[in-house]
Amino acid sequence: VIGLSSGAYMAAQMQLAYPELFPNAALVAGGPYGCAGGQLPVALGSCMKGEPVPDVGTLVASATKRSTAGEIGALKDLAHARVYLLHGKDDALVAPAVAEAGAHFYEQLRDGTPSLKDMQVHDDGQRAFAHNLPVAGKGDDCDKSVAPYLGHCSFDAAGEIFAQMFGKPTHAATQARGELRTFDQDALRPEGADAFMAATGYVYLPPDCLAGKPCGVVVAFHGCKQNADAVGEAFVKDAGFNRWADVYDVAVLYPQTRASFAPLNPQACWDWWGYSGADYDSRHGVQLRWVVNAVRALGLPHTH
């Protein structure tokens, strides 16, 4: 799982709730799992501005307890996890201290859980960029947070994310040669429940996957105001993931949220504070179950 901003919080929720499916995660400009605790004021304050900085020890203890209770997945399934946390030191929307707390969450979880001693946590927080996903090429938007939130910072974050999660590439990525397809997201509603998703989602399929070769799956969660209704196909085409997906033979699923005023989510953020229900960050969360349905529709990976 990969995510930017609210998508980073969503990716962390996905990984902790279903570690047997998503052992690896790349979080860009997000904070620690469980940060909001179901409270929007906490989400807007501590979990974005870092006022106060999230209490990582309490969040780790809570996650451990929730895992034991079966509300989220078994932590042992993160034994070989790779977690890459990327954030810009010039981020004015999600404070660098919050992103650092996200890294400390994984470090404390690893250090306090004997079975997780081999978990890899890479905190990449010293690069100069604002609240966006850095992409290759230079531009005047690296130090700004403006739609479509892809900062031309001469840093190919997508390539670094894939290398961190899957190892160094065997060859360079050029241009995407596969197919970007749309699909009906409503058909994947868990037991018919509204997951507060848009009607249409996207999936990118590399040439080898289209030819029938067994492939992996990456789920890429957009940030707030970065859904297709807001920025068109900018994120699903231009973030850089598709051409690297060709190199690593992984399909990329791009689920899409929708904006709403009831519940209050006007910027089409992923649910990381509870607008979809109290169980939003557990195995019972409706958006998390939707993602599991979507991955299953692509061909659920074998677990062991």
Residue frames relative to the residue before (quaternion, step in Angstrom):
aa qw qx qy qz dx dy dz
V 1.0000 0.0000 0.0000 0.0000 0.00 0.00 0.00
I 0.1070 -0.7603 0.6405 0.0167 3.50 -1.14 0.87
G 0.1369 0.8127 -0.5633 0.0592 3.59 -1.00 0.64
L 0.2608 -0.7321 0.6095 0.1566 3.52 -1.27 0.59
S 0.8613 0.0349 -0.0406 0.5052 3.57 -0.95 0.94
S 0.8054 0.0110 0.0000 0.5927 3.66 -0.48 -1.05
G 0.6114 0.5480 -0.3384 0.4599 3.56 1.18 -0.56
A 0.6081 0.5321 -0.3513 0.4730 3.59 1.17 -0.56
Y 0.6322 0.5033 -0.3273 0.4897 3.58 1.00 -0.78
M 0.6467 0.5181 -0.3139 0.4634 3.57 1.02 -0.83
A 0.6452 0.5245 -0.3231 0.4519 3.59 0.98 -0.84
A 0.6411 0.5106 -0.3214 0.4743 3.58 1.02 -0.79
Q 0.6354 0.5185 -0.3255 0.4707 3.58 1.00 -0.80
M 0.6471 0.5252 -0.3120 0.4561 3.55 0.97 -0.89
Q 0.6776 0.4994 -0.2932 0.4533 3.56 0.92 -0.92
L 0.7067 0.4529 -0.2737 0.4697 3.60 0.87 -0.90
A 0.6742 0.4890 -0.3045 0.4622 3.60 1.02 -0.69
Y 0.8090 0.1225 -0.0319 0.5741 3.58 1.02 -0.83
P 0.0189 0.8463 -0.5319 0.0213 3.63 0.64 1.05
E 0.5803 0.5830 -0.3847 0.4189 3.59 1.16 -0.43
L 0.7076 0.4022 -0.2511 0.5238 3.60 1.24 -0.40
F 0.8150 0.2001 -0.0491 0.5416 3.56 0.99 -0.88
P 0.0103 -0.8384 0.5449 -0.0051 3.62 0.42 1.12
N 0.7507 0.3574 -0.2039 0.5169 3.60 1.11 -0.61
A 0.0053 0.8066 -0.5899 0.0361 3.56 -1.00 0.84
A 0.1173 -0.7458 0.6508 0.0808 3.53 -1.18 0.72
L 0.0817 -0.8168 0.5707 -0.0192 3.54 -0.54 1.24
V 0.0988 -0.7971 0.5954 0.0184 3.57 -0.64 1.14
A 0.8545 -0.0679 0.0047 0.5150 3.58 -0.65 1.17
G 0.5226 0.5930 -0.4515 0.4140 3.55 0.79 1.06
G 0.4177 -0.7091 0.5143 0.2412 3.54 -1.30 0.16
P 0.7698 -0.4116 0.2499 0.4190 3.56 -1.30 -0.15
Y 0.6211 -0.5511 0.4195 0.3667 3.54 -1.22 0.60
G 0.8236 0.2383 -0.1881 0.4790 3.55 -1.03 0.86
C 0.3331 0.8075 -0.4549 0.1735 3.57 1.31 -0.02
A 0.7413 0.4505 -0.2488 0.4308 3.60 0.73 -1.06
G 0.2149 -0.8134 0.5152 0.1637 3.57 1.11 -0.59
G 0.6780 -0.5148 0.2920 0.4359 3.56 1.08 0.69
Q 0.6439 0.5168 -0.3108 0.4709 3.60 1.24 0.21
L 0.4078 -0.7338 0.4898 0.2352 3.60 -0.57 1.14
P 0.6453 0.5104 -0.3578 0.4417 3.68 0.85 -0.72
V 0.6320 0.5089 -0.3329 0.4803 3.60 1.06 -0.69
A 0.6227 0.5450 -0.3347 0.4508 3.58 1.01 -0.84
L 0.7195 0.4552 -0.2493 0.4615 3.58 0.86 -0.99
G 0.7259 0.4276 -0.2361 0.4843 3.58 1.12 -0.64
S 0.8044 0.2986 -0.1542 0.4899 3.55 0.07 -1.31
C 0.7657 0.4253 -0.2088 0.4349 3.58 0.85 -0.98
M 0.7233 0.3301 -0.2556 0.5501 3.59 1.27 0.02
K 0.7744 0.3342 -0.1758 0.5077 3.56 0.78 -1.02
G 0.3849 -0.7318 0.4800 0.2931 3.57 1.21 -0.43
E 0.5687 0.5647 -0.3872 0.4559 3.55 1.17 0.63
P 0.4311 -0.4553 -0.7027 0.3363 1.56 -0.14 2.52
V 0.6500 -0.4766 0.3978 0.4384 3.56 -1.30 0.18
P 0.5655 -0.6199 0.4101 0.3574 3.62 -0.87 0.84
D 0.4163 -0.6974 0.5333 0.2365 3.57 -1.06 0.86
V 0.2657 -0.8248 0.4799 0.1373 3.54 0.05 1.34
G 0.6327 0.5522 -0.3422 0.4214 3.60 0.92 -0.82
T 0.6597 0.4967 -0.2976 0.4791 3.57 0.97 -0.86
L 0.6677 0.5060 -0.3031 0.4542 3.59 0.96 -0.85
V 0.6344 0.5131 -0.3264 0.4773 3.60 1.04 -0.73
A 0.6489 0.5132 -0.3151 0.4651 3.59 0.95 -0.86
S 0.6501 0.5178 -0.3091 0.4623 3.56 1.01 -0.83
A 0.6593 0.5054 -0.3106 0.4620 3.58 0.92 -0.91
T 0.6386 0.5254 -0.3232 0.4600 3.59 0.99 -0.82
K 0.6598 0.5022 -0.2946 0.4751 3.56 0.97 -0.87
R 0.6690 0.4982 -0.2986 0.4638 3.58 0.94 -0.86
S 0.6158 0.5336 -0.3464 0.4648 3.57 1.08 -0.65
T 0.6504 0.5154 -0.3110 0.4634 3.57 0.93 -0.90
A 0.6985 0.4685 -0.2619 0.4732 3.57 1.06 -0.78
G 0.5118 -0.6733 0.4034 0.3494 3.58 1.26 -0.14
E 0.4330 0.7010 -0.4657 0.3227 3.60 1.24 0.19
I 0.7460 0.1352 -0.1094 0.6428 3.56 1.22 -0.57
G 0.7230 -0.4777 0.2796 0.4133 3.58 -1.23 0.06
A 0.6352 -0.5084 0.4179 0.4042 3.52 -1.38 0.06
L 0.4639 -0.7163 0.4455 0.2706 3.57 -0.66 1.10
K 0.5596 0.6171 -0.3933 0.3892 3.61 1.11 -0.53
D 0.6151 0.5587 -0.3469 0.4349 3.58 1.19 -0.46
L 0.6279 0.4892 -0.3426 0.4991 3.57 1.31 0.05
A 0.2924 0.8110 -0.4740 0.1791 3.58 1.31 0.19
H 0.7934 0.2185 -0.1179 0.5557 3.60 1.01 -0.74
A 0.2605 0.8097 -0.4889 0.1940 3.55 1.21 0.53
R 0.1771 -0.7220 0.6558 0.1314 3.48 -1.32 0.56
V 0.0211 -0.7991 0.5999 -0.0342 3.55 -0.71 1.12
Y 0.0745 -0.7882 0.6108 -0.0053 3.54 -0.75 1.12
L 0.0719 -0.8059 0.5877 -0.0055 3.56 -0.69 1.14
L 0.0421 -0.8111 0.5810 -0.0534 3.54 -0.50 1.30
H 0.2008 0.7651 -0.6000 0.1200 3.57 -0.91 0.87
G 0.4585 -0.6953 0.4899 0.2576 3.53 -1.14 0.70
K 0.4763 -0.6783 0.4742 0.2969 3.56 -1.00 0.77
D 0.6755 0.4611 -0.2892 0.4975 3.59 1.30 -0.19
D 0.3663 0.7449 -0.4829 0.2790 3.58 1.24 0.33
A 0.1568 -0.8134 0.5569 0.0602 3.59 -0.61 1.15
L 0.6372 0.5371 -0.3330 0.4412 3.61 1.24 -0.13
V 0.7473 0.1059 -0.0737 0.6519 3.56 0.98 -0.90
A 0.4059 -0.7664 0.4436 0.2260 3.54 -0.28 1.30
P 0.5861 -0.5888 0.4202 0.3650 3.61 -1.00 0.74
A 0.6181 0.5555 -0.3526 0.4301 3.62 1.04 -0.68
V 0.6208 0.5300 -0.3375 0.4688 3.59 1.14 -0.62
A 0.6615 0.4923 -0.3000 0.4797 3.58 0.95 -0.89
E 0.6215 0.5242 -0.3399 0.4727 3.59 1.05 -0.70
A 0.6160 0.5333 -0.3384 0.4707 3.57 1.08 -0.73
G 0.6011 0.5544 -0.3518 0.4556 3.57 1.12 -0.64
A 0.6601 0.4867 -0.3013 0.4864 3.56 1.00 -0.83
H 0.6546 0.5162 -0.3154 0.4534 3.58 0.95 -0.87
F 0.5692 0.5898 -0.3805 0.4283 3.59 1.13 -0.63
Y 0.7074 0.4468 -0.2671 0.4781 3.57 0.80 -1.00
E 0.6376 0.5299 -0.3353 0.4476 3.58 0.99 -0.75
Q 0.6841 0.4671 -0.2888 0.4800 3.58 0.92 -0.85
L 0.6096 0.5400 -0.3491 0.4636 3.56 1.07 -0.72
R 0.6624 0.5046 -0.2902 0.4717 3.57 0.96 -0.93
D 0.7329 0.4552 -0.2523 0.4382 3.57 0.74 -1.06
G 0.7236 0.4290 -0.2487 0.4802 3.58 1.16 -0.50
T 0.6989 0.3977 -0.2511 0.5389 3.57 1.30 -0.01
P 0.4032 -0.7633 0.4407 0.2462 3.62 -0.24 1.22
S 0.6744 0.5123 -0.3129 0.4299 3.61 0.96 -0.78
L 0.6978 0.4762 -0.2680 0.4631 3.60 1.24 -0.29
K 0.2957 0.8045 -0.4819 0.1819 3.59 1.23 0.29
D 0.7124 0.4432 -0.2605 0.4777 3.60 1.16 -0.51
M 0.3940 0.7084 -0.4938 0.3149 3.59 1.23 0.14
Q 0.2497 -0.7684 0.5734 0.1353 3.57 -0.97 0.91
V 0.0304 -0.7890 0.6131 -0.0263 3.56 -0.78 1.09
H 0.0273 -0.8028 0.5953 -0.0207 3.59 -0.62 1.12
D 0.1423 -0.7921 0.5926 0.0338 3.56 -0.54 1.23
D 0.0239 -0.8012 0.5951 -0.0572 3.58 -0.44 1.27
G 0.2200 0.8403 -0.4572 0.1910 3.56 0.22 1.28
Q 0.5979 0.6107 -0.3484 0.3849 3.58 1.22 0.21
R 0.4900 0.6633 -0.4385 0.3573 3.57 1.24 0.21
A 0.4332 -0.7115 0.4991 0.2387 3.55 -1.10 0.76
F 0.4350 0.6417 -0.5543 0.3030 3.56 -0.27 1.29
A 0.5206 -0.6519 0.4653 0.2956 3.54 -1.25 0.50
H 0.7376 -0.3865 0.2872 0.4734 3.59 -1.21 -0.44
N 0.4924 0.6099 -0.4802 0.3937 3.54 0.09 1.33
L 0.4939 -0.5952 0.5220 0.3596 3.55 -1.35 -0.06
P 0.3491 -0.7559 0.5058 0.2255 3.61 -0.49 1.09
V 0.0723 -0.7775 0.6240 0.0285 3.55 -1.08 0.83
A 0.6518 -0.5204 0.3826 0.3974 3.54 -1.29 0.38
G 0.6956 0.4486 -0.3463 0.4415 3.55 -1.17 0.57
K 0.4135 -0.7094 0.5187 0.2382 3.54 -1.17 0.64
G 0.1097 0.7780 -0.6138 0.0771 3.54 -1.20 0.62
D 0.5642 -0.6113 0.4383 0.3404 3.55 -1.30 -0.05
D 0.6071 0.5915 -0.3365 0.4103 3.59 1.26 0.27
C 0.4090 0.7371 -0.4650 0.2703 3.60 1.24 0.04
D 0.7591 0.3627 -0.1921 0.5053 3.56 1.00 -0.85
K 0.6359 0.4820 -0.3320 0.5030 3.58 1.28 0.36
S 0.2749 -0.7120 0.6099 0.2131 3.54 -1.31 0.28
V 0.2657 0.7636 -0.5248 0.2663 3.53 0.21 1.37
A 0.6248 -0.5475 0.3988 0.3882 3.58 -1.15 0.64
P 0.6051 -0.1926 -0.7715 -0.0398 1.56 -1.98 1.57
Y 0.5757 -0.6394 0.3598 0.3608 3.60 1.17 0.63
L 0.4941 0.5540 -0.4710 0.4765 3.52 1.04 1.00
G 0.1516 -0.8443 0.5115 0.0501 3.55 -0.15 1.30
H 0.3235 -0.7445 0.5517 0.1918 3.58 -0.74 1.07
C 0.0848 0.8527 -0.4903 0.1590 3.51 0.22 1.42
S 0.4543 -0.6833 0.4364 0.3692 3.59 1.31 0.18
F 0.6211 0.4582 -0.3616 0.5230 3.56 1.12 0.74
D 0.2626 -0.7789 0.5563 0.1223 3.55 -0.62 1.18
A 0.2090 -0.8192 0.5226 0.1101 3.58 0.16 1.29
A 0.6170 0.5639 -0.3554 0.4183 3.58 0.98 -0.78
G 0.6625 0.5044 -0.3061 0.4616 3.57 0.94 -0.85
E 0.6576 0.4978 -0.3064 0.4754 3.56 0.99 -0.83
I 0.6220 0.5440 -0.3361 0.4520 3.59 1.01 -0.79
F 0.6809 0.4781 -0.2952 0.4698 3.59 0.86 -0.92
A 0.6439 0.5177 -0.3245 0.4605 3.58 0.98 -0.80
Q 0.6572 0.5105 -0.3096 0.4600 3.58 0.98 -0.83
M 0.7406 0.4314 -0.2350 0.4584 3.59 0.92 -0.85
F 0.8253 0.2412 -0.0853 0.5033 3.58 0.99 -0.83
G 0.6065 -0.5451 0.3696 0.4455 3.61 1.23 -0.05
K 0.6871 -0.4948 0.3323 0.4155 3.54 -1.26 0.35
P 0.5081 -0.6740 0.4417 0.3042 3.60 -0.98 0.78
T 0.4916 -0.6524 0.4935 0.2986 3.54 -1.21 0.53
H 0.7871 -0.0018 -0.0084 0.6167 3.58 1.23 -0.41
A 0.6181 -0.5736 0.3968 0.3627 3.55 -1.26 0.38
A 0.4388 -0.6604 0.5390 0.2843 3.51 -1.22 0.55
T 0.2108 -0.7597 0.6005 0.1332 3.57 -0.99 0.82
Q 0.7310 -0.2899 0.2256 0.5750 3.58 -0.25 -1.18
A 0.6023 -0.5788 0.4063 0.3703 3.55 -1.15 0.64
R 0.1567 -0.8168 0.5535 0.0442 3.57 -0.85 1.03
G 0.5705 0.6061 -0.3767 0.4065 3.58 1.28 0.01
E 0.5701 -0.5867 0.4532 0.3540 3.55 -1.24 -0.53
L 0.2242 -0.7244 0.6368 0.1392 3.53 -1.04 0.89
R 0.0458 -0.8219 0.5669 -0.0322 3.54 -0.58 1.19
T 0.3449 -0.6915 0.5862 0.2434 3.52 -1.28 0.40
F 0.0483 -0.7892 0.6109 0.0400 3.56 -1.24 0.42
D 0.5755 -0.6037 0.4504 0.3184 3.52 -1.32 0.46
Q 0.2618 -0.7987 0.5213 0.1476 3.58 -0.35 1.21
D 0.5978 0.5867 -0.3685 0.4032 3.60 1.08 -0.61
A 0.5999 0.5831 -0.3565 0.4161 3.58 1.15 -0.59
L 0.7114 0.4478 -0.2444 0.4834 3.59 1.24 -0.39
R 0.3122 0.7612 -0.5146 0.2415 3.58 1.23 0.28
P 0.4365 -0.7066 0.4815 0.2799 3.61 -0.81 0.92
E 0.8281 -0.1219 0.0154 0.5469 3.55 -0.53 1.27
G 0.6972 -0.5052 0.2558 0.4396 3.55 1.10 0.76
A 0.4913 0.6877 -0.4216 0.3285 3.59 1.26 -0.09
D 0.5030 -0.6352 0.4973 0.3102 3.56 -1.10 0.74
A 0.1676 -0.7971 0.5758 0.0713 3.57 -0.71 1.11
F 0.4606 -0.7100 0.4250 0.3212 3.59 1.31 0.23
M 0.4055 0.6923 -0.4641 0.3754 3.49 1.07 0.97
A 0.5744 -0.5521 0.4695 0.3805 3.55 -1.29 0.34
A 0.6315 -0.5451 0.3856 0.3942 3.58 -1.24 0.29
T 0.7976 0.2640 -0.1014 0.5328 3.57 1.08 -0.80
G 0.1033 -0.7686 0.6293 0.0513 3.56 -1.05 0.87
Y 0.3615 -0.7245 0.5495 0.2063 3.56 -1.34 0.12
V 0.0062 -0.7635 0.6447 0.0361 3.54 -1.22 0.53
Y 0.2230 -0.7614 0.5967 0.1202 3.55 -0.99 0.91
L 0.1107 -0.8006 0.5888 0.0124 3.55 -0.83 1.07
P 0.3501 -0.7475 0.5258 0.2055 3.62 -0.57 1.14
P 0.6945 -0.4907 0.3235 0.4151 3.59 -1.22 0.44
D 0.6759 0.4962 -0.3129 0.4463 3.62 0.85 -0.90
C 0.6376 0.5138 -0.3321 0.4681 3.58 1.05 -0.69
L 0.6385 0.5220 -0.3169 0.4683 3.57 1.02 -0.81
A 0.6790 0.4919 -0.2828 0.4659 3.58 1.14 -0.66
G 0.6321 -0.5794 0.3174 0.4050 3.58 1.26 0.05
K 0.4509 0.6756 -0.4678 0.3484 3.59 1.23 0.11
P 0.5223 -0.6202 0.4648 0.3556 3.63 -0.98 0.73
C 0.0517 -0.8203 0.5688 -0.0292 3.56 -0.80 1.05
G 0.4761 -0.6311 0.5257 0.3142 3.51 -1.31 0.35
V 0.3090 -0.7280 0.5769 0.2042 3.55 -1.34 0.00
V 0.0794 -0.7435 0.6622 0.0488 3.53 -1.08 0.88
V 0.1964 -0.7438 0.6253 0.1310 3.55 -1.00 0.85
A 0.1199 -0.8042 0.5814 0.0287 3.59 -0.69 1.14
F 0.1717 -0.8054 0.5646 0.0553 3.56 -0.53 1.24
H 0.3762 -0.7222 0.5404 0.2119 3.57 -0.72 1.09
G 0.5043 -0.6310 0.4890 0.3292 3.57 -1.29 0.19
C 0.7024 -0.3879 0.3429 0.4884 3.58 -1.28 -0.16
K 0.8354 0.1387 -0.1443 0.5119 3.58 -1.09 0.79
Q 0.6097 0.5416 -0.3544 0.4575 3.59 1.21 0.43
N 0.4170 0.6946 -0.4710 0.3490 3.57 1.27 0.26
A 0.6868 -0.5162 0.3196 0.3997 3.56 -1.23 0.43
D 0.5953 0.5615 -0.3705 0.4394 3.61 1.08 -0.61
A 0.7254 0.4334 -0.2326 0.4815 3.59 1.12 -0.67
V 0.8329 0.1689 -0.0559 0.5240 3.62 0.85 -0.91
G 0.5106 -0.6428 0.4306 0.3752 3.58 1.21 0.24
E 0.7543 -0.3775 0.2738 0.4621 3.57 -1.03 -0.74
A 0.2716 0.8006 -0.5009 0.1853 3.60 1.20 0.36
F 0.7092 0.4503 -0.2794 0.4649 3.60 0.77 -0.99
V 0.7219 0.4599 -0.2680 0.4421 3.58 0.79 -0.97
K 0.7322 0.3969 -0.2368 0.5003 3.62 1.19 -0.39
D 0.8238 0.3388 -0.1142 0.4399 3.56 0.88 -0.98
A 0.4769 0.6883 -0.4439 0.3189 3.62 1.21 -0.06
G 0.5417 -0.6474 0.3822 0.3760 3.60 1.23 -0.39
F 0.5185 0.6780 -0.4097 0.3219 3.58 1.21 -0.25
N 0.6446 0.5777 -0.3420 0.3657 3.59 0.93 -0.82
R 0.6883 0.4678 -0.3096 0.4600 3.59 0.85 -0.86
W 0.6482 0.4810 -0.3279 0.4908 3.60 1.10 -0.56
A 0.5644 0.5814 -0.3843 0.4424 3.57 1.14 -0.51
D 0.6014 0.5564 -0.3495 0.4546 3.59 1.11 -0.69
V 0.6708 0.5149 -0.2940 0.4455 3.58 0.96 -0.91
Y 0.7869 0.3479 -0.1556 0.4852 3.56 0.92 -0.96
D 0.3717 -0.7490 0.4701 0.2824 3.61 1.29 -0.04
V 0.4718 0.6129 -0.5029 0.3857 3.54 0.57 1.21
A 0.4006 -0.6579 0.5783 0.2689 3.54 -1.12 0.72
V 0.2181 -0.7631 0.5928 0.1368 3.58 -1.13 0.62
L 0.1856 -0.7773 0.5965 0.0741 3.53 -0.65 1.18
Y 0.1047 -0.7947 0.5975 0.0202 3.57 -0.82 1.05
P 0.0879 -0.8111 0.5762 0.0488 3.62 0.16 1.16
Q 0.2399 -0.7908 0.5553 0.0933 3.55 -1.12 0.73
T 0.3057 -0.7336 0.5790 0.1821 3.55 -0.93 0.94
R 0.2736 -0.7253 0.5873 0.2327 3.55 -1.31 -0.11
A 0.4855 -0.6442 0.5054 0.3064 3.55 -1.17 0.61
S 0.0508 0.7913 -0.6079 0.0427 3.56 -1.14 0.63
F 0.3326 -0.7190 0.5670 0.2255 3.54 -1.29 0.35
A 0.7563 0.1230 -0.1237 0.6306 3.57 1.31 -0.20
P 0.3832 -0.3466 -0.7798 0.3535 1.52 -0.46 2.49
L 0.6253 -0.5809 0.3832 0.3533 3.55 -1.26 0.50
N 0.3255 0.7034 -0.5673 0.2783 3.54 -0.39 1.31
P 0.0109 0.8743 -0.4853 0.0083 3.59 0.73 1.05
Q 0.7119 0.4445 -0.2619 0.4765 3.60 1.18 -0.43
A 0.4567 -0.7197 0.4250 0.3047 3.58 1.28 0.31
C 0.2209 0.7772 -0.5482 0.2159 3.57 0.91 0.96
W 0.5187 -0.5552 0.5278 0.3796 3.52 -1.32 0.24
D 0.5147 -0.6656 0.4414 0.3119 3.57 -1.11 0.63
W 0.1455 0.7787 -0.5964 0.1298 3.53 -0.41 1.28
W 0.7152 0.3779 -0.2854 0.5140 3.59 1.23 0.43
G 0.7013 -0.5441 0.2503 0.3867 3.61 1.23 0.07
Y 0.3703 0.7514 -0.4945 0.2319 3.62 1.10 0.29
S 0.6952 0.4619 -0.2799 0.4744 3.61 1.18 -0.46
G 0.7484 -0.3077 0.2051 0.5505 3.58 1.27 -0.04
A 0.6685 -0.5471 0.3398 0.3719 3.55 -1.22 0.52
D 0.7121 0.4474 -0.2517 0.4789 3.60 1.14 -0.56
Y 0.2157 0.8542 -0.4580 0.1189 3.57 1.30 0.36
D 0.7842 0.3172 -0.1716 0.5049 3.63 1.00 -0.74
S 0.5662 0.5649 -0.3914 0.4551 3.56 1.21 0.55
R 0.7113 -0.4210 0.3343 0.4528 3.57 -1.30 -0.07
H 0.6646 0.4955 -0.2960 0.4744 3.57 1.26 -0.36
G 0.4433 0.7104 -0.4526 0.3066 3.61 1.24 -0.14
V 0.5024 -0.7033 0.4075 0.2946 3.56 -0.77 1.02
Q 0.6623 0.4787 -0.3333 0.4701 3.63 0.96 -0.68
L 0.6352 0.5226 -0.3344 0.4599 3.59 1.01 -0.71
R 0.6564 0.4900 -0.3140 0.4801 3.59 0.99 -0.79
W 0.5906 0.5536 -0.3688 0.4568 3.58 1.10 -0.64
V 0.6580 0.5085 -0.3200 0.4539 3.61 0.88 -0.88
V 0.6261 0.5228 -0.3389 0.4689 3.59 0.98 -0.79
N 0.6353 0.5184 -0.3281 0.4690 3.59 0.97 -0.81
A 0.6655 0.5133 -0.3051 0.4478 3.58 0.95 -0.86
V 0.6586 0.4877 -0.3079 0.4833 3.57 0.97 -0.84
R 0.6219 0.5308 -0.3362 0.4674 3.56 1.06 -0.73
A 0.6377 0.5351 -0.3242 0.4494 3.59 1.02 -0.78
L 0.6550 0.4902 -0.3003 0.4904 3.58 1.16 -0.60
G 0.5989 -0.5085 0.3799 0.4883 3.58 1.22 -0.48
L 0.2659 -0.8177 0.4892 0.1460 3.55 0.19 1.32
P 0.4409 -0.7046 0.4730 0.2923 3.62 -0.74 0.92
H 0.5272 -0.6105 0.4860 0.3365 3.53 -1.17 0.61
T 0.1713 -0.7774 0.5968 0.1008 3.58 -0.94 0.86
H 0.1479 -0.7871 0.5940 0.0766 3.55 -1.18 0.48
